[in-house]
Amino acid sequence: MRPAFFLTVFVFVATMGAADAQTDAQDGARIAEQWCASCHQVAPGGLARDAAPSFVTLANTRGENLNWVRNRMQNPLYPMTGINLSRREIEDIVAYFETLRTE
């Protein structure tokens, strides 16, 4: 009986982690729509408003590691200098980028 209990607890905790990751990506999409959509196409198939690359393009052309997203958001360069995001918001956007990867 104990192994079944521990297995149940393990599955429950693993499922909670997956749900948290999904919530982070959803929050990231919402934050990106608020802060980034004036220039970038944030959602696949969404409206492109500027010559800035789409999030799908960025997520799939910058290599396997998305640390550059964190770096760019933490140290924004022109024209992104007006963006001031918390670490949590940045991590949520990175989680959203992960959902856009096709490679």
MOJORA-V43210 format. One record per residue. N is the residue number from 0. SS is DSSP state (helix for helix, strand for strand, loop for the rest). PHI is phi in radians with two decimals (* if undefined). D_LAST is the distance of its C-alpha to the last C-alpha in whole Angstrom. Layout:
# MOJORA-V43210
{{N,SS,PHI,D_LAST} {N,SS,PHI,D_LAST}}
This chain:
# MOJORA-V43210
{{0,loop,*,42} {1,helix,-1.09,41} {2,helix,-1.02,38} {3,helix,-1.15,37} {4,helix,-1.09,38} {5,helix,-1.13,35} {6,helix,-1.10,33} {7,helix,-1.09,33} {8,helix,-1.11,33} {9,helix,-1.04,30} {10,helix,-1.10,28} {11,helix,-1.08,29} {12,helix,-1.15,28} {13,helix,-1.09,25} {14,helix,-1.17,24} {15,helix,-1.06,26} {16,helix,-1.07,23} {17,helix,-1.14,20} {18,helix,-1.14,23} {19,helix,-1.09,23} {20,helix,-1.10,19} {21,helix,-1.13,19} {22,helix,-1.09,22} {23,helix,-1.05,21} {24,helix,-1.13,18} {25,helix,-1.15,20} {26,helix,-1.11,23} {27,helix,-1.06,20} {28,helix,-1.10,20} {29,helix,-1.14,23} {30,helix,-1.13,24} {31,helix,-1.11,21} {32,helix,-1.06,23} {33,helix,-1.24,27} {34,helix,-1.76,26} {35,loop,-1.99,23} {36,loop,-1.22,23} {37,loop,-1.23,26} {38,loop,-2.13,24} {39,loop,-1.74,21} {40,loop,-1.40,19} {41,loop,-1.46,18} {42,loop,-1.61,17} {43,loop,-0.99,15} {44,loop,1.37,18} {45,loop,-1.36,20} {46,loop,-1.37,23} {47,loop,-1.58,22} {48,loop,-1.90,25} {49,loop,-2.74,25} {50,loop,-1.41,24} {51,loop,-1.11,21} {52,loop,-1.15,18} {53,loop,-1.23,16} {54,helix,-1.11,14} {55,helix,-1.10,11} {56,helix,-1.08,11} {57,helix,-1.09,12} {58,helix,-1.15,9} {59,helix,-1.96,7} {60,helix,-2.10,9} {61,loop,-1.84,11} {62,loop,1.54,10} {63,loop,-1.44,9} {64,loop,-1.85,12} {65,loop,-1.72,13} {66,helix,-1.07,17} {67,helix,-1.08,17} {68,helix,-1.13,17} {69,helix,-1.00,20} {70,helix,-1.06,22} {71,helix,-1.15,22} {72,helix,-1.32,23} {73,helix,-1.33,25} {74,loop,-2.25,27} {75,loop,-1.14,26} {76,loop,-1.91,27} {77,loop,-0.94,29} {78,loop,-1.66,28} {79,loop,-1.64,27} {80,loop,-1.20,30} {81,loop,-1.49,31} {82,loop,-1.55,29} {83,loop,-2.33,30} {84,loop,-1.93,28} {85,loop,-1.32,28} {86,helix,-1.05,26} {87,helix,-1.08,25} {88,helix,-1.09,24} {89,helix,-1.11,22} {90,helix,-1.11,20} {91,helix,-1.13,20} {92,helix,-1.15,18} {93,helix,-1.07,16} {94,helix,-1.08,15} {95,helix,-1.15,15} {96,helix,-0.97,12} {97,helix,-1.02,10} {98,helix,-1.24,11} {99,helix,-1.59,9} {100,loop,-1.28,6} {101,loop,-2.01,4} {102,loop,-1.65,0}}
